[in-house]
């Protein structure tokens, strides 16, 4: 699995520039793929219109989170691409939901071909809290997956992030044991908002799950997501659309499952579930499995994420092929132990995959030799 450590002792702009320089060709490639997918799976008809829609996100991000803005600008400088392309790379699902007519652009009459199908689980075990998720989206993103290590800085804890090249981070955990994960929700009220990966980053700067929860509840949203933040003994789930937010889990149970449909009726009024989505079946499978046998530890949760039962509506699935390279696939997974401050992650199929172990004490990650699929 690709691993990148941001340099210590420098500011966010220089860290972003190092990231951009390290992965310049890959950042350009995945940026262009995601601009294309804003037309394939969104309502845009021209690449230039996608980038024009990305433009107003930059000053909003600068006002809301200057550190993430500086890092994003550094990524663009290091990779030799426009900041708008980096916004599209990071904020693809939200840009895809926007109405091009709001920006004076032509709107495509076609409907999206594919959607995101992630599964998230929170569980309290005898050893502490676990938070894990599969990351299921267009299979063409798989070559760009990486784990990224953020060094400790003044008032900012060290963190590990599951991400892709050019992205600020999609899920992860900091050295205080505060974790954040997401599921996508497709909104009908999308608007210009904070780049969602920057929301994850800001949440992971916090010292408690409650502080991370409040970052998300106060954030200027762009489109729909379900965010989950966890600490060693607590967890909170928040559903959002472009304009609405709801706390749907408040640490009130020992386990929790979320896929890609809404629990809150008000947020659900502004959200769509595409016909053929596997969200309900994946939710039912995970929920029933936990009710039958509570999650024991990280390895138990990892095995459940790797299940191919009920394929193609399984937890781990792979629907892409030569004729559909952007089809939905499990591009990786991460399980985080908030008490032990350890993460296990892999790229691609989780079924029988042996994850890599990431922690805050070792210099380098390692294969977890004791894991038996």
N, C-alpha and C positions, 0 to 999 in steps of 0.2 A: 504494500500500500504506500502511495506517495506521501511523504511527510515533509513539512516545511516549517522552520522556526524563524519567526520574525526577529530581526536584530534587537538586542537590548541597548539601552542607554541612548536612544535617539527618539525623536518625536514621531507622531503618527504619519506625517508626510513622508519622512525618510523610510519608515517601516513599509508604507505602501509602495514607495518607489522600489525598494528591494524586492518586494513581492512581484511587482510588475516586470522588473528586469529578469527575474528568475524564470518566469513563465510567459514571456511576451508572446511567442507564437501560439501557445495554447489559449491565452486570454483572448487574442484576436479571433481564433477559431470558434470558441464557445460563445463569445459575444455575438458573432455573426450568425451562428446557429440560432441563438435565442431571439435575435431580431427577426429572422426568418419565421420562427415559430409564433411570433406575435401576429404574423399574417396567416399562418396555417391554422393555428389554434385560437386566434383572436379575430378581431374585426378590421385590422389594418390592411391596406392594399399596397402600401409602398414602404420601403425601408426608411426613407427620409422622414416619413410621417411618424414612424415609431421613435426615431431619435428626437424629433421635435417634441413629442409627448414626454420624452425623458427629461428634456431641458428644465422645465420648472421644478422638477424634483430636487435639483441641485441647490438653489438658494434656500428652499425649505429645510433641507438636510443641514445646511450650514448654520441656520438659526437654531435648529432643534438639538443637534449633536455635532459640534464643531470638530471633535476628535475623529468621528467616523467620516465626516466630510473630507478632512485633511487626508486621511488614509486612502479614501476612494480616489481623490485627486492624485495622490502619489502613485497609486496603481496605474492610473491612466498615463501619467508621465513616464513611469518606468517601462510600460509595455508599448509606448508610442501609439496609443489609441486615444480617441476622444473620451472625455468624461461621460458623455451621453451613452456611449457604447458600454461603459462599465456599469452605468445605471441599469441599462437593459439586461446585462448579464446578471446583476444582483437582484433585480426587481421584476424579473420576467413575468411571474404569475400575476402581479398587480398591473403591470402595463398591458398584459393580454386582456384584462377585464375592462380596460378603459374604452369609452365610446370615442372613436376617432372624430366624430362630428364635433365633439367638445373642443377640438383643436383645429377646427376648420378643414378637416381632412375627409376624404371619401371613405365611406363605410362599406365593408364587404358584406354581401348577403349570405355568405356561407356559414355553416355552423361548425364549431370546433370538432376536430377529429379525435382527439384524445384528451385526457385529463390526468390530474395527479391523484395518486391512490395510496397515501402513506398511512401507516398504522402506528399508534402511540399507546404505551402502557406505563402506568405508574403503579408501584406496589410497595407496601411496607412489609419488610421481612423481619426476621428475628435480629438481623444485623444492622438494619437501617433501611433507608429509602432507595429504591431503584427507579430510574426513568430511562425508557428506551424507545426507539422508533426505527421502523424501516423507512427508507427514502425511495419511493416509487414515483418516477416521472419519466420523461422521454429518455429512451435507452441511449440516444446519441450523446448524452452528458457523461456516460460512465468513464470514458478515458480521462476526464478532468477532475475526478474525485480526489480529495486529499484530506489529511489531518493537518491542522495548522496549530502551532504552539505560540501563544502570546506570552512574552516575558512580563514579569512583575514590574510595575512602574509606580510612581508616587500615587498613592490612593487607588491604584488599580491592581487587582490580584492577577496572578498568572492564570492562564486558561488554556484548555485544549478545545479546538473547534473542528467539527465535521463540516467540510466545506467543499468547494470546487475552486479551481484556479481563477483568480480575479475576484472572488467573492469575500465579503467581510466575515462570513460565517453563517451556517444554517442551524446548527444546534451545537451544544457543548456544555462544558462544566468548568467552573473556576476552582482555584485551590482552596477556597473556603467551603467547597461542597455545594455550591449553588449551581443548579443545572437548568437548562432551557431547551425545550423541543417544540416542534410545530407540526401541524397538519394544514394543508391548504383547504380553504373554503372558497368557492367561486361566487363572487358577489355581483349583484346587479346595480349597486350604488357606488362603484369604484370611482375614485377621485385622486387628485395629486396628493400624496402623503409622504410620510417618512419612509425611506427605503427599508423594507422589512428586515433585511439582514442587519441593518444598523440598530433596529429595535432589539434584536437578539444580543448584539454586542453590548448595548447599553444595559440591558438586563443583567448580563454576566459581569458587569463591573460592581454589582451590589454585594453587600455583606450578608443579606438575609433574603429568604424566599419572599418575604412580605415586601421588602423594598423592590425586588425584581418584579413582583406582581404589580406594584404601583407604577413602575416605569411603563409597563404595557398599558395599564388602564388610563394613563395620562398621555400616551403617545398620539400624535396626529396621524391617523391611519390612512392607508391608500386603498386597500381592498381586503378581502376576507382571509383570515387565518384563525386557527385555533392555536394559541400559545399555552404551553404548560411550563411552569417554573416549580422547582423542587429544591428542598434543603434536606439535611440529614433526617428530619422528623416531620416534614411538612410538604404540602404540594397544593398548587392552585391552577385551575384550568380556566382560560378566558377565550370565549368565542368573539370574533369581530367580523364586521363587514366594513365597507368604506366609511360609514357614518355611525354604526352601532357597536356596542360592546356589552358583554354580559359575563359575569363570573359564574361559571357553570359547575365548578368543583372547588370547594373551600376547605379541603383537608378533612372532610367529614366521613371518609371511609378508608378502608385499608387497601383498596385497589381501585383502579379507574382505567377505562379504555376509551379511546377516541379515534375515529377514522375520518371520513370526509363528508359528514353530514352534521347538521346543527342539532343540538339539544334545546337551545333557547328559541322560543317561538318568534320573538321579535327579530333576532338576528336571522332566523330561518326565512322570514318574509323577504329578506334581501339576498337570499342565497339560492343557488341552483345545484341540483345533482343531475348530472347527465344520465340519460337513459343508457343502461348497460354498465353503469358504475358498479364496482364490487364493494362499495363502502358498507352496505348493510350486511352483506354476507361475512365480510372480514370482522366487523364489529361483533356479530353473533358468535362467530367461531372463537374469538379471543375471550369474550365475556363468558360463554358457556364453559370454556376450558378452565377459567379461573374459578368459577362457581363449583366446578367439579373437584378441582385440586388447586389450592392457593399456590402462587409462585413462591418457590423456596429460596432461590438465589439467582444471580446473574446468568449462570449457565442454563438454568431452567427457562428463563425468559428468552435467552438466545435461541434455544431449540424451538420454542414456540414461534419465534419470528421466522425460522427457517422452514416452517411447515409448507409442504406442497399439497396437503390434503384439500380436495375439492378443486384442484387446478382446472381452469385458469382463474377461478375466483379465490385462490389461496392467498395466504398471508404473504408468502414469497412467490412472485410470479414474473413471467417473462414473455411478453406478447409482441415484441419487436421481431422483425425478420428482414430479409433483403428487400422485400417490396414495401416495408413499413419501418424504416430505420429509426423513426421517432416514436414508435409504439411504446406503450407503458412497460416498464420493467423495474424490478427491484435493483437499484443501483448501489445499494449498500445499506448498512444498519449500524446503529451505535446503541450500547447499553451503558448507563452511567450509575455508579454506586456512590451516592452522596456522602455516606458515612466513611467509607474507605478511601474516597477521592480517587477512584480508578475508573477508567473507561475501556470498553472493548469495542472494536470497530472492524469492519471489513468493507471492501469494495465489491460490488456486484452481488451475485447470488448468495444468499445466507444459508441455503440448504446444505448441510454438511460442511459448511465453511468453518475453518478454525480462525477465530478473530485474533487481532493483535491487541496487546495490552498497553495502555497509555496511563502514566501516572505523573505525579509531580516531584518524585524523588529520583527517578532514573534519567540518565542523559538521553537515552534512546528507547523507543518502544520495542517490544519483543513479542514473538509468537507465544501464545499461552499453551505450553506443551501439555499441561494436565487436562486440557479440555477434550472431551470425547463426544463427538456428535451423535 
